[in-house]
């Protein structure tokens, strides 16, 4: 799990095997699961100066997602399992 000092994104966790990206948003920790995300896109998020701008430009509209609601910052127990 990667935590950020961002006004929009608290943290992200990537599951390479399932190509799933979990993103916790500020301020209340609402978690979204994005499916089919490549490792390259995740690396771009990690490297981005603005995490929120990157998510909006390269992830939000490009991948199917599920809003999982407010969740604690913890990676999933097993691949494909939501945190």
C-alpha positions as a printed NumPy array, in Angstrom:
array([[  0.   ,   0.   ,   0.   ],
       [  1.185,   3.472,  -0.902],
       [  0.069,   6.401,   1.276],
       [  0.082,   9.92 ,  -0.149],
       [  0.247,  13.488,   1.092],
       [ -2.452,  14.633,  -1.319],
       [ -5.54 ,  16.762,  -0.863],
       [ -7.571,  14.281,  -2.95 ],
       [ -6.112,  10.794,  -2.454],
       [ -5.222,   9.186,   0.889],
       [ -3.707,   5.956,  -0.407],
       [ -3.652,   3.353,  -3.156],
       [ -3.036,  -0.371,  -3.292],
       [ -2.387,  -2.359,  -6.472],
       [ -2.993,  -6.082,  -6.975],
       [ -0.876,  -7.103,  -9.944],
       [ -2.422, -10.596, -10.263],
       [ -5.972,  -9.275, -10.549],
       [ -5.021,  -5.93 , -12.148],
       [ -7.08 ,  -4.178,  -9.478],
       [ -6.355,  -0.743,  -8.127],
       [ -7.844,   0.341,  -4.81 ],
       [ -7.94 ,   4.098,  -4.185],
       [ -8.915,   5.722,  -0.872],
       [-10.129,   9.289,  -1.341],
       [ -9.889,  12.228,   1.063],
       [-11.299,  13.294,   3.439],
       [-13.313,  10.324,   4.721],
       [-11.542,   7.302,   3.227],
       [-14.142,   6.321,   0.639],
       [-12.644,   3.416,  -1.272],
       [-13.013,   2.706,  -4.994],
       [-11.902,  -0.488,  -6.728],
       [-10.811,  -0.057, -10.365],
       [-10.551,  -3.194, -12.527],
       [ -8.208,  -3.932, -15.438],
       [ -5.591,  -1.358, -14.434],
       [ -2.078,  -2.013, -15.751],
       [  1.039,  -1.847, -13.612],
       [  2.209,   1.005, -15.861],
       [ -0.844,   3.103, -14.967],
       [ -0.286,   2.39 , -11.257],
       [  3.364,   3.417, -11.602],
       [  2.174,   6.633, -13.238],
       [ -0.034,   7.352, -10.233],
       [  2.855,   6.78 ,  -7.843],
       [  5.098,   9.129,  -9.871],
       [  2.493,  11.851, -10.476],
       [  2.99 ,  15.246,  -8.865],
       [ -0.785,  15.562,  -8.44 ],
       [ -2.451,  12.271,  -7.516],
       [ -5.986,  13.615,  -7.923],
       [ -5.268,  15.061, -11.365],
       [ -3.701,  11.766, -12.458],
       [ -6.677,   9.711, -11.266],
       [ -9.084,  12.063, -13.045],
       [ -7.087,  12.054, -16.301],
       [ -5.969,   8.414, -16.524],
       [ -8.116,   6.191, -14.32 ],
       [-11.553,   7.502, -13.337],
       [-13.211,   7.425, -16.749],
       [-11.04 ,   4.694, -18.305],
       [-11.656,   1.679, -16.058],
       [-14.753,   0.001, -14.623],
       [-15.053,   0.652, -10.908],
       [-17.039,  -0.128,  -7.818],
       [-17.52 ,   2.316,  -4.962],
       [-16.924,   0.257,  -1.826],
       [-17.669,   3.014,   0.682],
       [-15.633,   4.222,   3.643],
       [-13.042,   1.601,   4.553],
       [ -9.955,   1.493,   6.772],
       [ -6.564,   1.878,   5.12 ],
       [ -5.592,  -1.768,   4.843],
       [ -4.696,  -3.916,   1.836],
       [ -6.967,  -6.83 ,   0.942],
       [ -6.307, -10.176,   2.611],
       [ -6.105, -12.068,  -0.697],
       [ -6.023, -11.23 ,  -4.412],
       [ -9.399, -10.033,  -5.658],
       [-10.754,  -9.49 ,  -2.142],
       [-11.77 ,  -5.958,  -1.285],
       [-10.047,  -4.399,   1.707]])
